[in-house]
Amino acid sequence: MTLAPAPMGHSKLTNPTEEIVLKTSRFGELIYRTEASIVFDEGLVGFPSVRSFLLVPHTTHGFFWLQSTEDGALAFPVVTPGALGVEIPLSLSETDRQKLALEPNETPQRLFIVSVSLPTLDIRPNIQGPVFINVRRQRGIQQVLSLDESAGRKD
């Protein structure tokens, strides 16, 4: 599978158009350009040292895989709030907006990591750990919300 390059490159890379072959447990070989990597400076909850991911489309609209470029066996299913049929209000602090390098009126992509229960295929979004991605800058963060902060939200 070949992934299209993202709009903007990763500034720390010397050659953002270099193609890399990533062997994964879910997708086989993924061929991607380094500029498609999304950088999470603080990693994700439980995986603070894994910081580079690809957003791989799933066959179902609104669903994706957040695939680590550092560990081919590590991928998280993620979903947009709209694909769940709900609009969940999420806000970013000024500090989070700076981490994402967002412009004043820029809106990041919002995603929830989901768990899927087998065999029923019940999908449960982690609304206490929303993921935000600045698609233009290829920067990402995961918030960790308290029970109080997510209590008014529906899953």
Legacy VTK file of the C-alpha trace (Angstrom):
# vtk DataFile Version 3.0
C-alpha trace
ASCII
DATASET POLYDATA
POINTS 155 float
0.000 0.000 0.000
1.352 3.424 -0.908
0.296 6.449 1.107
0.071 9.890 -0.424
2.317 12.574 1.021
0.908 14.971 3.552
0.608 18.695 2.805
3.671 19.773 4.808
6.900 18.055 5.752
8.572 17.320 9.048
11.164 20.008 9.648
13.668 17.679 11.397
14.036 15.434 8.352
16.782 16.143 5.859
14.859 14.706 2.903
11.077 14.961 3.460
10.314 13.329 0.095
12.335 10.179 0.817
10.221 7.047 0.452
10.329 4.528 3.267
9.043 0.968 3.371
7.436 0.104 6.695
6.647 -3.533 7.470
3.458 -3.682 9.519
1.497 -6.502 11.107
-1.871 -5.179 9.801
-1.133 -3.804 6.348
1.953 -5.679 5.190
4.372 -3.227 3.619
3.407 0.447 3.642
5.366 2.760 1.376
5.221 6.349 2.537
7.119 9.583 2.270
8.711 10.887 5.425
6.654 14.076 5.048
3.510 12.009 5.736
4.646 11.257 9.308
2.624 12.893 12.070
4.783 13.781 15.058
3.449 13.508 18.606
6.190 15.140 20.689
4.788 13.633 23.890
3.736 10.316 22.340
0.363 8.789 23.177
-0.959 7.659 26.560
0.959 4.528 27.524
3.409 4.992 24.641
5.381 8.167 25.443
8.464 7.156 23.462
6.579 6.301 20.246
6.214 9.623 18.489
5.842 9.149 14.753
2.645 7.878 13.129
0.839 7.621 9.819
-2.891 8.124 9.393
-3.981 5.152 7.286
-7.530 5.239 5.889
-9.857 2.374 6.755
-12.474 1.076 4.348
-15.234 2.561 6.527
-15.720 6.327 6.088
-14.474 8.301 9.098
-12.355 5.452 10.456
-8.566 5.345 10.235
-5.574 3.581 11.715
-2.914 5.577 13.540
0.062 3.403 12.539
3.409 3.834 14.289
6.351 4.338 11.929
8.662 3.143 14.705
6.911 -0.143 15.507
5.152 -1.970 12.680
3.058 -3.952 15.189
1.640 -0.837 16.885
-1.489 0.757 15.400
-4.572 2.302 16.947
-8.021 2.363 15.343
-9.323 5.936 15.383
-12.557 7.586 14.328
-13.822 11.091 13.657
-16.642 12.258 15.955
-18.883 12.740 12.903
-18.531 9.077 11.875
-20.076 8.161 15.227
-23.118 10.283 14.422
-22.449 12.659 17.305
-20.792 16.010 17.613
-18.769 16.070 20.790
-17.539 19.526 21.804
-13.803 19.533 22.382
-11.620 22.475 23.207
-7.904 23.165 23.152
-5.951 25.288 25.586
-3.613 27.915 24.209
-0.704 25.655 25.226
-2.155 22.763 23.203
-2.735 25.067 20.229
0.936 26.090 20.408
2.072 22.435 20.580
0.105 21.826 17.389
1.465 25.021 15.772
-2.087 26.085 14.869
-2.821 29.446 13.312
-5.380 31.609 15.230
-8.447 30.460 13.241
-7.154 27.010 12.275
-9.097 23.919 13.376
-7.297 20.609 13.915
-8.550 17.172 12.875
-10.243 15.559 15.892
-10.117 11.814 16.451
-10.907 9.290 19.139
-8.974 6.087 19.664
-11.536 3.299 19.741
-11.743 -0.159 21.206
-13.717 -2.821 19.401
-15.290 -5.650 21.411
-15.345 -9.022 19.714
-17.446 -10.838 18.602
-20.163 -8.161 18.827
-18.038 -5.454 17.158
-19.219 -2.860 19.668
-17.186 0.308 19.118
-16.284 2.447 22.125
-14.486 5.744 21.623
-12.060 6.908 24.273
-13.609 10.321 24.881
-11.221 10.964 27.780
-8.233 10.823 25.426
-9.086 12.768 22.257
-6.403 13.101 19.601
-5.857 16.340 17.694
-3.814 16.636 14.506
-2.688 19.745 12.669
-2.813 18.211 9.193
-0.988 21.161 7.622
2.001 20.908 9.985
1.811 17.143 10.673
1.778 17.697 14.452
-0.363 15.775 16.914
-1.271 15.673 20.593
-3.453 13.524 22.782
-5.340 15.213 25.596
-6.052 13.460 28.859
-9.368 14.651 30.280
-10.661 14.055 33.778
-13.985 12.326 34.376
-15.498 15.738 35.142
-14.296 17.177 31.823
-15.794 14.348 29.786
-18.905 13.744 31.905
-21.158 15.870 29.719
-20.142 14.086 26.543
-21.970 11.148 24.984
-20.215 8.076 23.607
LINES 1 156
155 0 1 2 3 4 5 6 7 8 9 10 11 12 13 14 15 16 17 18 19 20 21 22 23 24 25 26 27 28 29 30 31 32 33 34 35 36 37 38 39 40 41 42 43 44 45 46 47 48 49 50 51 52 53 54 55 56 57 58 59 60 61 62 63 64 65 66 67 68 69 70 71 72 73 74 75 76 77 78 79 80 81 82 83 84 85 86 87 88 89 90 91 92 93 94 95 96 97 98 99 100 101 102 103 104 105 106 107 108 109 110 111 112 113 114 115 116 117 118 119 120 121 122 123 124 125 126 127 128 129 130 131 132 133 134 135 136 137 138 139 140 141 142 143 144 145 146 147 148 149 150 151 152 153 154
